[in-house]
Amino acid sequence: MRDFVYPTVISSARVWFKAMDYRFKVSGIEHLPAKGGALLAFNHISYVDFIFGGFPPANLGRVVRFMAKQEMFDAPGLGQFMRSLHHIPVDRGDGLDAAQKAIDYLRAGELVGIFPEATISRSLQIKDIKTGAVRIAAKAEVPLIPIALWGTQRIVTKDHPRDFSRHKTISVAIGEPLHPTAEHAVEETALLRERLEALLDKAITEYPAGEQPPGSWWLPQVYGGSAPTPDEAAQLDRKELAARLKARREKAAKKAAKNK
């Protein structure tokens, strides 16, 4: 697969990281394959997770094709950019086409990135995940590698203002590969979640204490922070979804009235 834009994006990102003095703590880099396909399963805590999640593979000379919501591809300018990087659009109503495209990429030896929680976790803990990641990796016959990100939520996430101040630590904890068969997809998905939870715990507990003092909004309550609990986060997610659906109905109604 030819990449005309990705090398420039990676070079620009490295300049940005250096200018912002982002300090990377990467563990488990040996679990990333030097060649061949692999499905990278990330936790999701920030709008910039795909940028930082792609950094360790880039240091190995590899790029990641991320699965992302269709709305990003529909946006003017951004959609063209996403396609130029060969990322994969996902229709939340019907993800079969996206899954097949991911499988094709994986079989062709590409690294594909997936966020099995689907949406950003407001609690900053691992949400419930579906069996899609396990099924894609099994069908493509590639390893499934869990990866936990931490620190990216401090830059930009839901319900909080952006913070592009300098000197932040970004942790990337890469776990041992799983080799799912999808014969017991629910159990294998539970194992994936357990691995992600363990990696996230490692990233949080090893994060510089001075950068996440007690009460920090970017720290889960179980670690002494003030982020919403999983139940509180789920309630906020439901309200957000209801508001989004209402906006879509109103937009559709206005369009229908205009076309009469």
Phi and psi in degrees as GROMACS dihedral restraints (atoms count N, CA, C in turn):
[ dihedral_restraints ]
;  ai    aj    ak    al  type     phi  dphi    fc
    3     4     5     6     1   -78.7    20    10
    4     5     6     7     1   138.0    20    10
    6     7     8     9     1  -124.6    20    10
    7     8     9    10     1   107.0    20    10
    9    10    11    12     1   -96.1    20    10
   10    11    12    13     1   -27.6    20    10
   12    13    14    15     1   -99.3    20    10
   13    14    15    16     1   -36.8    20    10
   15    16    17    18     1   -55.3    20    10
   16    17    18    19     1   -45.1    20    10
   18    19    20    21     1   -57.8    20    10
   19    20    21    22     1   -38.8    20    10
   21    22    23    24     1   -67.5    20    10
   22    23    24    25     1   -39.4    20    10
   24    25    26    27     1   -62.5    20    10
   25    26    27    28     1   -44.1    20    10
   27    28    29    30     1   -64.0    20    10
   28    29    30    31     1   -44.0    20    10
   30    31    32    33     1   -62.3    20    10
   31    32    33    34     1   -41.8    20    10
   33    34    35    36     1   -65.6    20    10
   34    35    36    37     1   -39.9    20    10
   36    37    38    39     1   -62.8    20    10
   37    38    39    40     1   -41.4    20    10
   39    40    41    42     1   -63.2    20    10
   40    41    42    43     1   -39.1    20    10
   42    43    44    45     1   -63.2    20    10
   43    44    45    46     1   -43.3    20    10
   45    46    47    48     1   -62.6    20    10
   46    47    48    49     1   -46.2    20    10
   48    49    50    51     1   -57.5    20    10
   49    50    51    52     1   -43.3    20    10
   51    52    53    54     1   -68.4    20    10
   52    53    54    55     1   -42.5    20    10
   54    55    56    57     1   -63.9    20    10
   55    56    57    58     1   -34.8    20    10
   57    58    59    60     1   -86.5    20    10
   58    59    60    61     1    -4.5    20    10
   60    61    62    63     1    54.0    20    10
   61    62    63    64     1    44.6    20    10
   63    64    65    66     1   -73.8    20    10
   64    65    66    67     1   128.9    20    10
   66    67    68    69     1  -102.4    20    10
   67    68    69    70     1   114.1    20    10
   69    70    71    72     1   -90.0    20    10
   70    71    72    73     1   133.2    20    10
   72    73    74    75     1  -116.7    20    10
   73    74    75    76     1   101.2    20    10
   75    76    77    78     1  -112.4    20    10
   76    77    78    79     1   126.9    20    10
   78    79    80    81     1  -125.1    20    10
   79    80    81    82     1   149.8    20    10
   81    82    83    84     1    79.6    20    10
   82    83    84    85     1    20.6    20    10
   84    85    86    87     1   -58.7    20    10
   85    86    87    88     1   -24.8    20    10
   87    88    89    90     1   -67.1    20    10
   88    89    90    91     1   -13.6    20    10
   90    91    92    93     1   -83.5    20    10
   91    92    93    94     1   -10.3    20    10
   93    94    95    96     1   -84.9    20    10
   94    95    96    97     1   130.5    20    10
   96    97    98    99     1   -73.2    20    10
   97    98    99   100     1   141.2    20    10
   99   100   101   102     1   -72.1    20    10
  100   101   102   103     1   -24.3    20    10
  102   103   104   105     1  -153.6    20    10
  103   104   105   106     1   165.1    20    10
  105   106   107   108     1    88.7    20    10
  106   107   108   109     1   162.9    20    10
  108   109   110   111     1   -76.1    20    10
  109   110   111   112     1   150.0    20    10
  111   112   113   114     1  -161.1    20    10
  112   113   114   115     1   143.7    20    10
  114   115   116   117     1   -99.5    20    10
  115   116   117   118     1   119.1    20    10
  117   118   119   120     1   -98.1    20    10
  118   119   120   121     1   118.0    20    10
  120   121   122   123     1  -104.5    20    10
  121   122   123   124     1   111.2    20    10
  123   124   125   126     1  -102.8    20    10
  124   125   126   127     1   148.7    20    10
  126   127   128   129     1   -71.8    20    10
  127   128   129   130     1   165.7    20    10
  129   130   131   132     1  -132.7    20    10
  130   131   132   133     1   108.6    20    10
  132   133   134   135     1  -129.5    20    10
  133   134   135   136     1    -4.0    20    10
  135   136   137   138     1  -152.4    20    10
  136   137   138   139     1   158.1    20    10
  138   139   140   141     1   -73.7    20    10
  139   140   141   142     1   -12.0    20    10
  141   142   143   144     1  -110.6    20    10
  142   143   144   145     1    18.4    20    10
  144   145   146   147     1   -58.7    20    10
  145   146   147   148     1   -37.6    20    10
  147   148   149   150     1   -67.4    20    10
  148   149   150   151     1   -28.0    20    10
  150   151   152   153     1   -70.2    20    10
  151   152   153   154     1   -48.8    20    10
  153   154   155   156     1   -78.0    20    10
  154   155   156   157     1   -29.6    20    10
  156   157   158   159     1   -67.1    20    10
  157   158   159   160     1   -27.8    20    10
  159   160   161   162     1   -84.1    20    10
  160   161   162   163     1    -4.8    20    10
  162   163   164   165     1   -68.9    20    10
  163   164   165   166     1   -49.6    20    10
  165   166   167   168     1   -59.7    20    10
  166   167   168   169     1   -45.0    20    10
  168   169   170   171     1   -60.6    20    10
  169   170   171   172     1   -36.2    20    10
  171   172   173   174     1   -61.8    20    10
  172   173   174   175     1   -32.9    20    10
  174   175   176   177     1   -70.5    20    10
  175   176   177   178     1   -14.0    20    10
  177   178   179   180     1   -99.8    20    10
  178   179   180   181     1     7.0    20    10
  180   181   182   183     1    80.3    20    10
  181   182   183   184     1    19.8    20    10
  183   184   185   186     1  -118.7    20    10
  184   185   186   187     1   155.4    20    10
  186   187   188   189     1  -119.2    20    10
  187   188   189   190     1   158.8    20    10
  189   190   191   192     1  -117.0    20    10
  190   191   192   193     1   132.4    20    10
  192   193   194   195     1   -95.5    20    10
  193   194   195   196     1   108.0    20    10
  195   196   197   198     1   -88.3    20    10
  196   197   198   199     1   141.8    20    10
  198   199   200   201     1   -85.8    20    10
  199   200   201   202     1   124.2    20    10
  201   202   203   204     1  -138.8    20    10
  202   203   204   205     1   157.2    20    10
  204   205   206   207     1   -61.7    20    10
  205   206   207   208     1   146.6    20    10
  207   208   209   210     1   -56.0    20    10
  208   209   210   211     1   -34.5    20    10
  210   211   212   213     1   -57.0    20    10
  211   212   213   214     1   -31.8    20    10
  213   214   215   216     1   -67.2    20    10
  214   215   216   217     1   -33.4    20    10
  216   217   218   219     1   -80.1    20    10
  217   218   219   220     1   -20.0    20    10
  219   220   221   222     1   -84.2    20    10
  220   221   222   223     1   -18.1    20    10
  222   223   224   225     1   -72.3    20    10
  223   224   225   226     1   134.2    20    10
  225   226   227   228     1   -57.0    20    10
  226   227   228   229     1   133.5    20    10
  228   229   230   231     1    83.1    20    10
  229   230   231   232     1   -57.0    20    10
  231   232   233   234     1   -64.0    20    10
  232   233   234   235     1   -40.6    20    10
  234   235   236   237     1   -60.7    20    10
  235   236   237   238     1   -44.0    20    10
  237   238   239   240     1   -63.0    20    10
  238   239   240   241     1   -40.0    20    10
  240   241   242   243     1   -63.6    20    10
  241   242   243   244     1   -45.0    20    10
  243   244   245   246     1   -61.5    20    10
  244   245   246   247     1   -41.4    20    10
  246   247   248   249     1   -67.5    20    10
  247   248   249   250     1   -33.1    20    10
  249   250   251   252     1   -65.9    20    10
  250   251   252   253     1   -22.4    20    10
  252   253   254   255     1   -94.6    20    10
  253   254   255   256     1     2.3    20    10
  255   256   257   258     1    61.5    20    10
  256   257   258   259     1    34.2    20    10
  258   259   260   261     1   -73.4    20    10
  259   260   261   262     1   170.3    20    10
  261   262   263   264     1  -116.8    20    10
  262   263   264   265     1   116.5    20    10
  264   265   266   267     1   -73.6    20    10
  265   266   267   268     1   139.1    20    10
  267   268   269   270     1  -120.5    20    10
  268   269   270   271     1   119.5    20    10
  270   271   272   273     1   -84.5    20    10
  271   272   273   274     1   113.9    20    10
  273   274   275   276     1   -63.2    20    10
  274   275   276   277     1   -22.3    20    10
  276   277   278   279     1   -81.2    20    10
  277   278   279   280     1   -26.8    20    10
  279   280   281   282     1  -154.6    20    10
  280   281   282   283     1    97.4    20    10
  282   283   284   285     1   -93.4    20    10
  283   284   285   286     1    12.2    20    10
  285   286   287   288     1   -64.3    20    10
  286   287   288   289     1   -41.6    20    10
  288   289   290   291     1   -64.0    20    10
  289   290   291   292     1   -41.1    20    10
  291   292   293   294     1   -65.3    20    10
  292   293   294   295     1   -41.7    20    10
  294   295   296   297     1   -61.1    20    10
  295   296   297   298     1   -43.2    20    10
  297   298   299   300     1   -65.8    20    10
  298   299   300   301     1   -38.6    20    10
  300   301   302   303     1   -65.7    20    10
  301   302   303   304     1   -39.3    20    10
  303   304   305   306     1   -62.5    20    10
  304   305   306   307     1   -42.7    20    10
  306   307   308   309     1   -61.6    20    10
  307   308   309   310     1   -43.4    20    10
  309   310   311   312     1   -61.5    20    10
  310   311   312   313     1   -43.3    20    10
  312   313   314   315     1   -61.4    20    10
  313   314   315   316     1   -45.5    20    10
  315   316   317   318     1   -63.4    20    10
  316   317   318   319     1   -43.0    20    10
  318   319   320   321     1   -65.4    20    10
  319   320   321   322     1   -24.8    20    10
  321   322   323   324     1   -84.8    20    10
  322   323   324   325     1     2.1    20    10
  324   325   326   327     1    94.6    20    10
  325   326   327   328     1    12.6    20    10
  327   328   329   330     1   -86.8    20    10
  328   329   330   331     1   158.0    20    10
  330   331   332   333     1   -91.5    20    10
  331   332   333   334     1   129.6    20    10
  333   334   335   336     1  -118.9    20    10
  334   335   336   337     1   134.3    20    10
  336   337   338   339     1  -103.7    20    10
  337   338   339   340     1   135.9    20    10
  339   340   341   342     1  -135.3    20    10
  340   341   342   343     1   145.3    20    10
  342   343   344   345     1  -110.0    20    10
  343   344   345   346     1    91.9    20    10
  345   346   347   348     1   -65.2    20    10
  346   347   348   349     1   -14.4    20    10
  348   349   350   351     1   -77.5    20    10
  349   350   351   352     1   -14.4    20    10
  351   352   353   354     1    76.6    20    10
  352   353   354   355     1   -46.6    20    10
  354   355   356   357     1  -128.6    20    10
  355   356   357   358     1   164.9    20    10
  357   358   359   360     1   -61.3    20    10
  358   359   360   361     1   137.2    20    10
  360   361   362   363     1   -86.6    20    10
  361   362   363   364     1   112.0    20    10
  363   364   365   366     1   -68.6    20    10
  364   365   366   367     1   -27.5    20    10
  366   367   368   369     1   -79.4    20    10
  367   368   369   370     1   -14.8    20    10
  369   370   371   372     1    70.4    20    10
  370   371   372   373     1     5.3    20    10
  372   373   374   375     1  -100.0    20    10
  373   374   375   376     1   170.8    20    10
  375   376   377   378     1   -73.7    20    10
  376   377   378   379     1   124.3    20    10
  378   379   380   381     1   -80.9    20    10
  379   380   381   382     1   175.3    20    10
  381   382   383   384     1   -62.6    20    10
  382   383   384   385     1   141.0    20    10
  384   385   386   387     1  -124.6    20    10
  385   386   387   388     1   151.0    20    10
  387   388   389   390     1   -92.8    20    10
  388   389   390   391     1   178.0    20    10
  390   391   392   393     1   -85.4    20    10
  391   392   393   394     1     3.0    20    10
  393   394   395   396     1   -56.3    20    10
  394   395   396   397     1   -45.0    20    10
  396   397   398   399     1   -62.2    20    10
  397   398   399   400     1   -44.5    20    10
  399   400   401   402     1   -62.0    20    10
  400   401   402   403     1   -43.7    20    10
  402   403   404   405     1   -68.0    20    10
  403   404   405   406     1   -39.2    20    10
  405   406   407   408     1   -64.8    20    10
  406   407   408   409     1   -48.4    20    10
  408   409   410   411     1   -62.0    20    10
  409   410   411   412     1   -40.2    20    10
  411   412   413   414     1   -65.5    20    10
  412   413   414   415     1   -44.7    20    10
  414   415   416   417     1   -67.5    20    10
  415   416   417   418     1   -35.3    20    10
  417   418   419   420     1   -81.6    20    10
  418   419   420   421     1   -11.7    20    10
  420   421   422   423     1    59.5    20    10
  421   422   423   424     1    50.6    20    10
  423   424   425   426     1  -129.0    20    10
  424   425   426   427     1   160.0    20    10
  426   427   428   429     1   -68.7    20    10
  427   428   429   430     1   150.7    20    10
  429   430   431   432     1  -110.4    20    10
  430   431   432   433     1   116.4    20    10
  432   433   434   435     1  -111.8    20    10
  433   434   435   436     1   114.0    20    10
  435   436   437   438     1   -76.9    20    10
  436   437   438   439     1   138.0    20    10
  438   439   440   441     1  -139.1    20    10
  439   440   441   442     1   128.3    20    10
  441   442   443   444     1  -107.9    20    10
  442   443   444   445     1   130.2    20    10
  444   445   446   447     1  -104.4    20    10
  445   446   447   448     1   146.0    20    10
  447   448   449   450     1  -149.7    20    10
  448   449   450   451     1   137.8    20    10
  450   451   452   453     1   106.2    20    10
  451   452   453   454     1   -24.2    20    10
  453   454   455   456     1   -66.9    20    10
  454   455   456   457     1   -28.4    20    10
  456   457   458   459     1   -65.2    20    10
  457   458   459   460     1   -20.8    20    10
  459   460   461   462     1   -73.5    20    10
  460   461   462   463     1   -16.2    20    10
  462   463   464   465     1   -89.3    20    10
  463   464   465   466     1   -55.2    20    10
  465   466   467   468     1  -159.6    20    10
  466   467   468   469     1   125.7    20    10
  468   469   470   471     1  -152.0    20    10
  469   470   471   472     1  -175.5    20    10
  471   472   473   474     1   -70.6    20    10
  472   473   474   475     1   144.0    20    10
  474   475   476   477     1    71.5    20    10
  475   476   477   478     1     8.4    20    10
  477   478   479   480     1  -137.9    20    10
  478   479   480   481     1   148.7    20    10
  480   481   482   483     1   -67.6    20    10
  481   482   483   484     1   152.7    20    10
  483   484   485   486     1   -65.5    20    10
  484   485   486   487     1   146.3    20    10
  486   487   488   489     1  -135.2    20    10
  487   488   489   490     1    98.1    20    10
  489   490   491   492     1  -101.1    20    10
  490   491   492   493     1    31.2    20    10
  492   493   494   495     1   -71.1    20    10
  493   494   495   496     1   162.8    20    10
  495   496   497   498     1   -88.9    20    10
  496   497   498   499     1   178.1    20    10
  498   499   500   501     1    66.4    20    10
  499   500   501   502     1    43.1    20    10
  501   502   503   504     1  -102.5    20    10
  502   503   504   505     1   147.9    20    10
  504   505   506   507     1   -92.7    20    10
  505   506   507   508     1   134.9    20    10
  507   508   509   510     1  -119.0    20    10
  508   509   510   511     1   119.4    20    10
  510   511   512   513     1  -103.0    20    10
  511   512   513   514     1   137.3    20    10
  513   514   515   516     1  -131.7    20    10
  514   515   516   517     1   108.4    20    10
  516   517   518   519     1  -106.1    20    10
  517   518   519   520     1   114.2    20    10
  519   520   521   522     1  -102.2    20    10
  520   521   522   523     1   127.1    20    10
  522   523   524   525     1   -96.2    20    10
  523   524   525   526     1   172.5    20    10
  525   526   527   528     1   -66.6    20    10
  526   527   528   529     1   144.9    20    10
  528   529   530   531     1   -64.4    20    10
  529   530   531   532     1   143.6    20    10
  531   532   533   534     1  -101.8    20    10
  532   533   534   535     1   155.4    20    10
  534   535   536   537     1  -129.0    20    10
  535   536   537   538     1    73.8    20    10
  537   538   539   540     1   -69.8    20    10
  538   539   540   541     1   151.6    20    10
  540   541   542   543     1  -111.9    20    10
  541   542   543   544     1   -15.5    20    10
  543   544   545   546     1    70.5    20    10
  544   545   546   547     1     4.7    20    10
  546   547   548   549     1   -68.5    20    10
  547   548   549   550     1   -30.1    20    10
  549   550   551   552     1  -130.3    20    10
  550   551   552   553     1    66.0    20    10
  552   553   554   555     1   -60.8    20    10
  553   554   555   556     1   -37.7    20    10
  555   556   557   558     1   -65.2    20    10
  556   557   558   559     1   -45.9    20    10
  558   559   560   561     1   -66.3    20    10
  559   560   561   562     1   -39.1    20    10
  561   562   563   564     1   -68.4    20    10
  562   563   564   565     1   -32.9    20    10
  564   565   566   567     1   -69.4    20    10
  565   566   567   568     1   -38.0    20    10
  567   568   569   570     1   -62.3    20    10
  568   569   570   571     1   -39.0    20    10
  570   571   572   573     1   -65.3    20    10
  571   572   573   574     1   -41.4    20    10
  573   574   575   576     1   -59.0    20    10
  574   575   576   577     1   -43.9    20    10
  576   577   578   579     1   -64.2    20    10
  577   578   579   580     1   -41.0    20    10
  579   580   581   582     1   -60.3    20    10
  580   581   582   583     1   -43.0    20    10
  582   583   584   585     1   -64.3    20    10
  583   584   585   586     1   -42.1    20    10
  585   586   587   588     1   -64.1    20    10
  586   587   588   589     1   -40.8    20    10
  588   589   590   591     1   -63.1    20    10
  589   590   591   592     1   -41.6    20    10
  591   592   593   594     1   -66.3    20    10
  592   593   594   595     1   -40.7    20    10
  594   595   596   597     1   -67.3    20    10
  595   596   597   598     1   -39.2    20    10
  597   598   599   600     1   -65.6    20    10
  598   599   600   601     1   -41.2    20    10
  600   601   602   603     1   -59.8    20    10
  601   602   603   604     1   -42.4    20    10
  603   604   605   606     1   -60.9    20    10
  604   605   606   607     1   -46.5    20    10
  606   607   608   609     1   -63.0    20    10
  607   608   609   610     1   -41.2    20    10
  609   610   611   612     1   -70.2    20    10
  610   611   612   613     1   -47.9    20    10
  612   613   614   615     1   -69.5    20    10
  613   614   615   616     1   -24.6    20    10
  615   616   617   618     1   -96.0    20    10
  616   617   618   619     1     0.9    20    10
  618   619   620   621     1   -72.8    20    10
  619   620   621   622     1   145.7    20    10
  621   622   623   624     1   -55.0    20    10
  622   623   624   625     1   122.7    20    10
  624   625   626   627     1   -60.1    20    10
  625   626   627   628     1   -33.1    20    10
  627   628   629   630     1   -66.1    20    10
  628   629   630   631     1   -17.1    20    10
  630   631   632   633     1   -98.2    20    10
  631   632   633   634     1    -2.7    20    10
  633   634   635   636     1  -144.6    20    10
  634   635   636   637     1    67.6    20    10
  636   637   638   639     1   -64.4    20    10
  637   638   639   640     1   158.3    20    10
  639   640   641   642     1   -52.3    20    10
  640   641   642   643     1   137.6    20    10
  642   643   644   645     1    91.1    20    10
  643   644   645   646     1    -5.2    20    10
  645   646   647   648     1   -60.0    20    10
  646   647   648   649     1   136.3    20    10
  648   649   650   651     1   -67.1    20    10
  649   650   651   652     1   -23.5    20    10
  651   652   653   654     1   -89.0    20    10
  652   653   654   655     1    15.8    20    10
  654   655   656   657     1  -124.2    20    10
  655   656   657   658     1   131.7    20    10
  657   658   659   660     1   -59.3    20    10
  658   659   660   661     1   152.2    20    10
  660   661   662   663     1   -61.2    20    10
  661   662   663   664     1   -34.0    20    10
  663   664   665   666     1   -66.5    20    10
  664   665   666   667     1   -14.4    20    10
  666   667   668   669     1  -108.0    20    10
  667   668   669   670     1    11.8    20    10
  669   670   671   672     1    96.0    20    10
  670   671   672   673     1     8.1    20    10
  672   673   674   675     1   -94.6    20    10
  673   674   675   676     1  -168.7    20    10
  675   676   677   678     1  -123.6    20    10
  676   677   678   679     1    17.6    20    10
  678   679   680   681     1   -63.5    20    10
  679   680   681   682     1   156.3    20    10
  681   682   683   684     1   -59.0    20    10
  682   683   684   685     1   148.5    20    10
  684   685   686   687     1   -68.3    20    10
  685   686   687   688     1   164.0    20    10
  687   688   689   690     1   -55.0    20    10
  688   689   690   691     1   -38.8    20    10
  690   691   692   693     1   -67.2    20    10
  691   692   693   694     1   -43.3    20    10
  693   694   695   696     1   -63.5    20    10
  694   695   696   697     1   -40.5    20    10
  696   697   698   699     1   -64.2    20    10
  697   698   699   700     1   -40.3    20    10
  699   700   701   702     1   -62.8    20    10
  700   701   702   703     1   -38.5    20    10
  702   703   704   705     1   -65.1    20    10
  703   704   705   706     1   -41.5    20    10
  705   706   707   708     1   -64.1    20    10
  706   707   708   709     1   -38.3    20    10
  708   709   710   711     1   -62.6    20    10
  709   710   711   712     1   -41.8    20    10
  711   712   713   714     1   -64.9    20    10
  712   713   714   715     1   -41.0    20    10
  714   715   716   717     1   -64.2    20    10
  715   716   717   718     1   -41.1    20    10
  717   718   719   720     1   -63.1    20    10
  718   719   720   721     1   -43.8    20    10
  720   721   722   723     1   -63.4    20    10
  721   722   723   724     1   -42.7    20    10
  723   724   725   726     1   -61.8    20    10
  724   725   726   727     1   -42.1    20    10
  726   727   728   729     1   -65.5    20    10
  727   728   729   730     1   -37.6    20    10
  729   730   731   732     1   -67.1    20    10
  730   731   732   733     1   -43.3    20    10
  732   733   734   735     1   -65.3    20    10
  733   734   735   736     1   -37.9    20    10
  735   736   737   738     1   -63.8    20    10
  736   737   738   739     1   -42.8    20    10
  738   739   740   741     1   -63.1    20    10
  739   740   741   742     1   -38.3    20    10
  741   742   743   744     1   -65.9    20    10
  742   743   744   745     1   -41.7    20    10
  744   745   746   747     1   -63.4    20    10
  745   746   747   748     1   -42.6    20    10
  747   748   749   750     1   -65.6    20    10
  748   749   750   751     1   -39.5    20    10
  750   751   752   753     1   -65.2    20    10
  751   752   753   754     1   -42.3    20    10
  753   754   755   756     1   -65.2    20    10
  754   755   756   757     1   -38.8    20    10
  756   757   758   759     1   -65.8    20    10
  757   758   759   760     1   -41.5    20    10
  759   760   761   762     1   -64.2    20    10
  760   761   762   763     1   -39.7    20    10
  762   763   764   765     1   -66.5    20    10
  763   764   765   766     1   -40.9    20    10
  765   766   767   768     1   -65.3    20    10
  766   767   768   769     1   -41.3    20    10
  768   769   770   771     1   -65.5    20    10
  769   770   771   772     1   -36.1    20    10
  771   772   773   774     1   -68.3    20    10
  772   773   774   775     1   -32.4    20    10
  774   775   776   777     1   -84.6    20    10
  775   776   777   778     1    -5.4    20    10
